[in-house]
Amino acid sequence: MIRGMREWDDEIPDRDLHLVPRLRDETFLCFSWSEWDPSPEPWREILRRLAFRNRVVVVPPPLERTEVFGSRYALNGHRRGTDHREDHLTVYRFPRFLPRLYKPGPVAAALHSLRIRSLARVLRRLDGKPPVLYLLHPRFREYIGRLDEKVALYHVLDEYAGYPGADKTHLQEEEDSLLDSVDTVVCASQELQMTKAGPCREVQFLPNGVDFGLLSRAATHPLPTPEELDEISPPRAGFIGKISDELDFRLLRDLALLLPRFSFCFIGPVLVISKANRELCEEWTSLPNVHLIGTKRTFDLPPYVRALDVLLLPYTNSVEGRKRYPVQLQPYFATGKPVVSVPLPAVEEYGDLLHVSSTPEGWADGIHRALDEEEGRRRGRIAVARRHRWERIVLHFERIVTEALRSRSA
C-alpha cells in the first residue's frame, strides 16, 4: 500500500523547525552494511540528527571467517565493543571470536545467537529500552523479533538486485520476507515505492536530502578555487561522489571526446568492480581532459563545487538504475549550479531546472546550454534544495516512526 498521494513534506513547516515537537528518548538500533565513517550517506545523515534527542546504536557487520582465520584484511578488526562517537551515537562491533559463518548450519546458528545475546547485553547497559530497528538491507531480516524491538523499519535506499555480483533470486526472496515482516517501509524514490508496495505493506516515500547550510555556500560565498582545480583550465564539468559501476563510462568517454575544450573533474573514490566497466573507465580516464581529483571531506567541498561550471549525473539507465534517487541531486541544487542528467524518473519533476538527455550528443548540447542559463533556474534549484534540507527530511522520518509506534501500541 502506497501511503497517500500528497507531497512527502505536506504539513512540515519550512521555518521554525525548532518549535515543532520532536521524537525523544527512543533507542534506534541500526544494522549497517559498512563501518561508521564521515561520508554523507543518507542513513548516516538521518542517524546523526536522530542522535540529538535519541539514543542511536550502529552495528557494523560481524567479521567474516576469512577476516578472522585467513589473510584477508579486517577493517577495524582489532577493535571491538562499544565506541562512543557523537551526541548519543554509539558504534558497537561484535567480538572477533563471533565471526559470521555460513556452514556448518548448527555452528552458524549458534554464533548468530551468541551475537544477539552480546548485543542485547550492550543495549541493556546503555539504556535498557526496547529499540526501534532501522534496517538497510534484506540480509538483516535475521534480527527481526530477536531484540524485543518496538517496531522495525526498512529503509530502501537502492535496488540492491542491480549491484554487480548480486544473486538476484536469493536477494528477492530475502527482501520479500523482510517487507512482509517489518512495520513500515521507507523508500528513497517513488519508483522504489511503487516496486515495494503491497496490499498489506505500509510504504512511504522519503527523498534524499542535503546539508543546505554547507553546500549553499558554493552559491552565496566568493570562495577561492582549490589549487588542484586552479591548475585545470575551464570550463569545468564535474561530478561529486563514488566513481563506481553505477556510472555510464561509455557515455562519459564519448562525451569527453565530443567536448575536448571542457575539463571533466570527478571528485570521489574510485570503486569499479566489473571487468567491462574497469576497461571503459581506464579508457575514459586516459583522455587528457579527464581529471580524477580524489576523495574530499564533505566540509571541504564548497570551494570545489564553486570552481565547477556544470554538474553531472551520468548514471546508467538500466532497469534497476532507473529506480535510484541520486544522492547528489539535492546537494547539486543547493549550489545553484547547472545540472545535466540522464533521464531518471527521480529528476523528471525538476525537468525545467536541469538538462536531461540519454545520448552523448544530447549531453554535449545540454552542457553548452547550461553555460548560458538564466538566473531564474539557479534560484529555482536553490529553493528546491532548501525544501530538502536534512532537518526537514528527518522531521518527516520521525513522524513516520511515531505513527508506526502508535499503530503497534494500538
C-alpha positions as CSV (number, residue, x, y, z in Angstrom):
1,M,0.0,0.0,0.0
2,I,1.4,3.4,-1.0
3,R,0.6,5.9,1.7
4,G,-1.5,8.7,0.1
5,M,-0.7,10.8,-2.9
6,R,0.3,14.0,-1.1
7,E,3.7,15.6,-1.3
8,W,6.2,14.0,1.1
9,D,6.5,17.2,3.2
10,D,2.9,18.2,3.5
11,E,2.3,19.9,6.9
12,I,6.1,20.2,7.6
13,P,6.9,23.8,8.2
14,D,9.6,25.5,6.2
15,R,10.8,27.7,9.1
16,D,11.0,27.5,12.9
17,L,11.6,23.7,12.9
18,H,12.9,24.1,16.5
19,L,9.4,24.8,17.7
20,V,7.9,21.6,16.3
21,P,7.5,18.6,18.8
22,R,10.2,16.0,18.1
23,L,10.7,12.4,18.8
24,R,12.7,11.9,22.0
25,D,14.3,9.3,24.2
26,E,13.9,6.4,21.8
27,T,16.6,3.9,21.1
28,F,17.4,3.4,17.4
29,L,19.3,0.3,16.5
30,C,20.8,0.3,13.0
31,F,22.4,-2.7,11.4
32,S,24.7,-1.2,8.7
33,W,26.4,-2.8,5.7
34,S,29.7,-0.9,6.4
35,E,31.7,0.8,9.1
36,W,30.6,4.1,10.5
37,D,32.6,6.9,8.8
38,P,32.1,10.6,8.0
39,S,30.8,10.0,4.4
40,P,27.4,11.7,3.8
41,E,25.3,8.6,3.1
42,P,21.5,9.3,3.7
43,W,21.2,6.8,6.5
44,R,24.2,8.3,8.3
45,E,22.8,11.9,8.0
46,I,19.5,10.7,9.4
47,L,21.1,8.9,12.4
48,R,23.4,11.8,13.2
49,R,20.3,14.1,13.6
50,L,18.2,11.5,15.5
51,A,21.1,11.3,18.0
52,F,20.4,14.9,19.1
53,R,17.4,13.7,21.1
54,N,17.6,9.9,21.0
55,R,20.0,7.0,21.6
56,V,21.4,5.6,18.4
57,V,23.4,2.4,18.2
58,V,25.0,1.4,14.9
59,V,26.1,-2.2,14.4
60,P,28.6,-2.8,11.5
61,P,28.6,-6.3,10.0
62,P,30.4,-9.1,12.0
63,L,33.7,-10.1,10.7
64,E,33.8,-12.8,8.0
65,R,35.6,-16.1,8.5
66,T,38.4,-15.0,6.2
67,E,38.9,-11.8,8.2
68,V,39.5,-13.8,11.4
69,F,41.2,-17.0,10.3
70,G,42.6,-16.0,6.9
71,S,44.8,-13.4,5.3
72,R,42.0,-11.0,4.3
73,Y,42.4,-7.5,5.9
74,A,39.7,-6.8,8.5
75,L,38.9,-3.1,8.8
76,N,38.8,-2.3,12.5
77,G,39.3,-5.9,13.2
78,H,41.4,-5.2,16.2
79,R,38.6,-3.1,17.7
80,R,35.5,-4.5,19.4
81,G,32.8,-3.5,21.9
82,T,31.2,0.0,22.2
83,D,32.7,3.1,20.7
84,H,31.0,6.4,21.5
85,R,31.1,8.8,18.5
86,E,28.9,11.9,18.9
87,D,25.9,13.1,20.9
88,H,24.1,9.9,21.8
89,L,25.5,7.8,19.0
90,T,27.4,4.6,19.8
91,V,29.0,2.1,17.4
92,Y,29.0,-1.5,18.6
93,R,31.2,-4.1,16.9
94,F,30.7,-7.8,17.5
95,P,33.6,-9.6,19.2
96,R,36.2,-11.0,17.0
97,F,35.5,-14.5,18.3
98,L,31.9,-14.3,16.9
99,P,32.5,-14.1,13.1
100,R,29.9,-14.8,10.5
101,L,30.0,-18.4,9.3
102,Y,27.6,-19.9,6.7
103,K,28.3,-23.6,7.4
104,P,28.0,-25.9,9.1
105,G,24.5,-24.7,9.8
106,P,24.3,-25.5,13.5
107,V,27.6,-23.6,14.2
108,A,26.4,-20.6,12.1
109,A,23.1,-20.5,14.0
110,A,24.9,-20.8,17.4
111,L,27.3,-17.9,16.6
112,H,24.3,-15.8,15.4
113,S,22.5,-16.4,18.7
114,L,25.7,-15.5,20.7
115,R,25.9,-12.2,18.7
116,I,22.3,-11.5,19.6
117,R,22.9,-12.1,23.3
118,S,26.1,-9.9,23.2
119,L,24.2,-7.1,21.5
120,A,21.2,-7.4,24.0
121,R,23.6,-7.0,26.9
122,V,25.0,-3.8,25.3
123,L,21.5,-2.4,24.9
124,R,20.6,-3.1,28.5
125,R,23.8,-1.4,29.6
126,L,23.2,1.7,27.5
127,D,19.6,2.4,28.5
128,G,17.6,-0.8,28.7
129,K,14.8,0.4,26.4
130,P,13.4,-1.8,23.6
131,P,14.8,-0.4,20.4
132,V,13.4,0.8,17.1
133,L,15.1,-1.5,14.5
134,Y,16.4,0.6,11.5
135,L,17.2,-1.9,8.7
136,L,19.1,-1.0,5.5
137,H,19.3,-4.3,3.6
138,P,17.3,-7.5,3.1
139,R,20.0,-9.6,4.8
140,F,19.1,-8.0,8.2
141,R,15.8,-9.9,8.3
142,E,17.5,-12.3,10.7
143,Y,17.4,-9.7,13.5
144,I,13.7,-9.1,13.5
145,G,12.0,-10.4,16.6
146,R,15.2,-11.2,18.4
147,L,15.7,-8.0,20.4
148,D,12.3,-7.2,21.8
149,E,12.0,-4.2,19.4
150,K,9.2,-1.7,19.5
151,V,8.9,-1.5,15.7
152,A,11.0,-2.5,12.7
153,L,11.6,-0.1,9.8
154,Y,13.2,-1.0,6.4
155,H,14.8,2.0,4.6
156,V,15.2,1.1,0.9
157,L,17.9,3.3,-0.5
158,D,18.5,1.5,-3.8
159,E,17.6,-1.6,-5.9
160,Y,20.1,-3.9,-4.4
161,A,19.4,-6.6,-7.0
162,G,21.2,-4.4,-9.6
163,Y,24.5,-4.4,-7.8
164,P,27.4,-6.3,-9.5
165,G,27.6,-9.9,-8.5
166,A,24.2,-9.9,-6.7
167,D,22.3,-13.1,-6.5
168,K,19.0,-11.6,-7.7
169,T,16.8,-14.6,-6.9
170,H,18.1,-15.1,-3.4
171,L,18.1,-11.3,-2.7
172,Q,14.5,-11.0,-3.9
173,E,13.4,-13.8,-1.6
174,E,15.2,-12.2,1.3
175,E,13.6,-8.8,0.6
176,D,10.1,-10.2,0.1
177,S,10.4,-11.8,3.6
178,L,11.7,-8.6,5.1
179,L,9.0,-6.5,3.5
180,D,6.3,-8.7,5.0
181,S,8.0,-8.7,8.4
182,V,8.6,-5.0,9.2
183,D,6.1,-2.5,10.5
184,T,6.8,0.1,7.8
185,V,8.9,0.7,4.7
186,V,10.5,3.9,3.6
187,C,11.8,4.3,0.0
188,A,14.2,6.8,-1.3
189,S,12.5,7.2,-4.6
190,Q,8.9,6.9,-5.9
191,E,10.0,4.2,-8.3
192,L,11.2,2.1,-5.4
193,Q,8.0,2.9,-3.5
194,M,5.9,1.5,-6.3
195,T,8.1,-1.6,-6.6
196,K,8.0,-2.4,-2.9
197,A,4.3,-1.7,-2.4
198,G,1.9,-4.5,-1.4
199,P,-1.7,-4.8,-0.2
200,C,-0.6,-5.2,3.5
201,R,2.5,-3.1,3.5
202,E,2.9,0.5,4.7
203,V,5.3,2.0,2.1
204,Q,6.2,5.7,2.2
205,F,8.4,8.0,0.1
206,L,11.3,9.9,1.8
207,P,13.7,11.6,-0.7
208,N,17.4,12.0,0.0
209,G,18.4,15.4,1.4
210,V,21.1,17.9,1.6
211,D,23.3,19.8,4.2
212,F,21.9,23.0,2.8
213,G,23.8,25.3,5.1
214,L,27.1,23.9,4.0
215,L,26.5,23.3,0.2
216,S,24.7,26.6,-0.4
217,R,27.9,28.4,0.4
218,A,29.0,27.5,-3.1
219,A,26.2,29.7,-4.4
220,T,26.5,32.6,-1.9
221,H,30.2,33.0,-0.9
222,P,33.2,34.1,-3.0
223,L,35.3,31.0,-2.2
224,P,38.8,30.6,-3.5
225,T,39.5,28.0,-6.2
226,P,41.4,25.0,-4.8
227,E,44.9,24.6,-6.1
228,E,44.1,21.3,-7.7
229,L,41.3,22.8,-9.8
230,D,43.1,26.1,-10.4
231,E,45.6,24.2,-12.5
232,I,42.9,22.7,-14.7
233,S,41.6,25.0,-17.4
234,P,37.9,26.0,-17.5
235,P,35.2,25.4,-18.5
236,R,34.9,22.6,-15.9
237,A,32.2,20.0,-15.8
238,G,32.2,17.9,-12.6
239,F,30.8,15.0,-10.6
240,I,31.0,14.5,-6.8
241,G,30.6,11.0,-5.4
242,K,31.7,7.5,-5.7
243,I,33.1,6.6,-9.2
244,S,31.6,3.1,-9.4
245,D,29.7,0.7,-11.6
246,E,26.6,2.8,-11.3
247,L,28.1,5.4,-13.7
248,D,27.8,5.1,-17.5
249,F,31.5,5.1,-18.5
250,R,30.7,4.7,-22.2
251,L,28.7,7.9,-22.1
252,L,31.5,9.7,-20.2
253,R,34.1,8.5,-22.6
254,D,32.1,9.6,-25.7
255,L,31.3,12.9,-24.0
256,A,34.9,13.7,-23.2
257,L,35.8,13.0,-26.8
258,L,33.0,15.3,-28.1
259,L,34.0,18.2,-25.8
260,P,37.8,18.4,-25.8
261,R,37.6,22.0,-24.8
262,F,35.9,21.1,-21.5
263,S,37.7,19.7,-18.4
264,F,35.9,16.8,-16.7
265,C,36.7,16.8,-12.9
266,F,35.5,13.9,-10.9
267,I,35.7,14.2,-7.1
268,G,35.4,11.0,-5.1
269,P,36.8,7.5,-4.5
270,V,37.1,5.0,-7.4
271,L,35.5,1.6,-6.9
272,V,34.7,-0.1,-10.2
273,I,34.1,-3.9,-9.9
274,S,33.1,-5.4,-13.2
275,K,35.8,-6.1,-15.8
276,A,33.9,-4.4,-18.6
277,N,33.4,-1.2,-16.6
278,R,37.0,-1.2,-15.5
279,E,38.2,-1.3,-19.1
280,L,35.8,1.5,-20.1
281,C,36.8,3.5,-17.0
282,E,40.5,3.2,-17.9
283,E,39.8,4.2,-21.4
284,W,37.9,7.3,-20.2
285,T,40.4,8.4,-17.6
286,S,43.3,8.1,-20.1
287,L,41.8,11.1,-22.0
288,P,43.7,14.3,-21.5
289,N,40.6,16.4,-20.4
290,V,39.5,13.9,-17.7
291,H,40.8,14.6,-14.2
292,L,40.3,12.4,-11.1
293,I,40.6,14.7,-8.1
294,G,40.3,12.1,-5.3
295,T,38.2,12.0,-2.2
296,K,37.4,15.2,-0.3
297,R,35.9,15.7,3.1
298,T,32.3,16.9,3.0
299,F,33.2,20.1,4.9
300,D,35.8,20.9,2.2
301,L,33.5,20.5,-0.8
302,P,32.0,24.1,-1.3
303,P,35.2,25.6,-2.9
304,Y,35.5,22.7,-5.2
305,V,31.9,23.0,-6.4
306,R,32.2,26.7,-6.7
307,A,35.0,26.2,-9.2
308,L,32.9,23.9,-11.4
309,D,30.7,25.3,-14.2
310,V,28.3,22.4,-14.7
311,L,27.5,19.4,-12.5
312,L,26.8,15.9,-13.9
313,L,24.6,13.0,-13.1
314,P,25.9,10.3,-15.5
315,Y,24.3,7.2,-14.1
316,T,23.4,4.1,-16.0
317,N,19.9,3.9,-17.3
318,S,19.3,0.2,-16.5
319,V,16.1,-1.2,-15.2
320,E,17.5,-1.2,-11.6
321,G,19.3,2.1,-12.0
322,R,16.2,4.0,-13.0
323,K,14.8,3.4,-9.5
324,R,17.5,5.3,-7.8
325,Y,17.3,8.8,-6.3
326,P,20.8,10.3,-6.9
327,V,22.3,11.3,-3.6
328,Q,23.9,14.2,-5.4
329,L,20.7,15.7,-6.8
330,Q,19.7,18.0,-3.8
331,P,23.4,18.9,-3.0
332,Y,23.8,19.9,-6.6
333,F,20.7,22.0,-6.5
334,A,21.9,23.7,-3.2
335,T,24.9,25.1,-5.1
336,G,22.7,26.7,-7.7
337,K,25.0,25.3,-10.4
338,P,23.5,24.0,-13.8
339,V,22.9,20.2,-13.8
340,V,22.9,17.7,-16.7
341,S,21.4,14.3,-16.1
342,V,20.3,11.1,-17.7
343,P,16.5,10.7,-17.8
344,L,15.9,9.1,-14.4
345,P,12.3,9.2,-13.1
346,A,13.6,10.9,-9.9
347,V,14.6,14.0,-11.8
348,E,11.5,14.2,-14.1
349,E,9.6,16.6,-11.8
350,Y,12.5,19.0,-12.0
351,G,12.7,18.9,-15.8
352,D,12.7,22.7,-16.1
353,L,15.6,23.1,-13.6
354,L,18.1,20.7,-15.3
355,H,19.1,19.4,-18.7
356,V,18.2,15.8,-19.5
357,S,19.5,13.5,-22.3
358,S,20.5,9.9,-22.8
359,T,23.0,10.4,-25.7
360,P,26.5,11.9,-25.7
361,E,25.3,14.4,-28.3
362,G,22.4,15.5,-26.2
363,W,24.7,15.8,-23.2
364,A,27.1,17.9,-25.1
365,D,24.3,20.2,-26.2
366,G,22.9,20.3,-22.6
367,I,26.4,21.3,-21.2
368,H,26.7,24.1,-23.8
369,R,23.2,25.4,-23.0
370,A,23.9,25.1,-19.2
371,L,26.6,27.7,-19.5
372,D,24.1,30.3,-20.7
373,E,21.2,29.7,-18.2
374,E,19.0,32.4,-16.9
375,E,19.1,33.4,-13.3
376,G,15.6,32.1,-12.6
377,R,16.7,28.4,-13.0
378,R,19.5,29.0,-10.5
379,R,17.1,30.4,-7.9
380,G,14.6,27.6,-8.6
381,R,17.2,24.9,-7.8
382,I,18.3,26.6,-4.6
383,A,14.6,26.8,-3.5
384,V,14.1,23.1,-4.1
385,A,17.2,22.2,-2.2
386,R,16.1,24.4,0.8
387,R,12.9,22.3,0.9
388,H,15.0,19.1,1.0
389,R,17.4,20.1,3.8
390,W,18.1,17.2,6.2
391,E,16.4,18.9,9.1
392,R,13.0,18.7,7.2
393,I,13.7,15.1,5.9
394,V,14.5,13.9,9.5
395,L,11.3,15.6,10.8
396,H,9.3,13.6,8.4
397,F,11.2,10.4,9.2
398,E,10.4,11.0,12.9
399,R,6.7,11.3,12.0
400,I,6.8,8.0,10.2
401,V,8.4,6.3,13.2
402,T,5.9,8.0,15.6
403,E,3.0,6.7,13.6
404,A,4.5,3.2,13.5
405,L,4.9,3.2,17.2
406,R,1.4,4.4,17.7
407,S,0.0,1.7,15.4
408,R,2.0,-1.0,17.1
409,S,0.8,0.0,20.6
410,A,-2.8,0.2,19.4
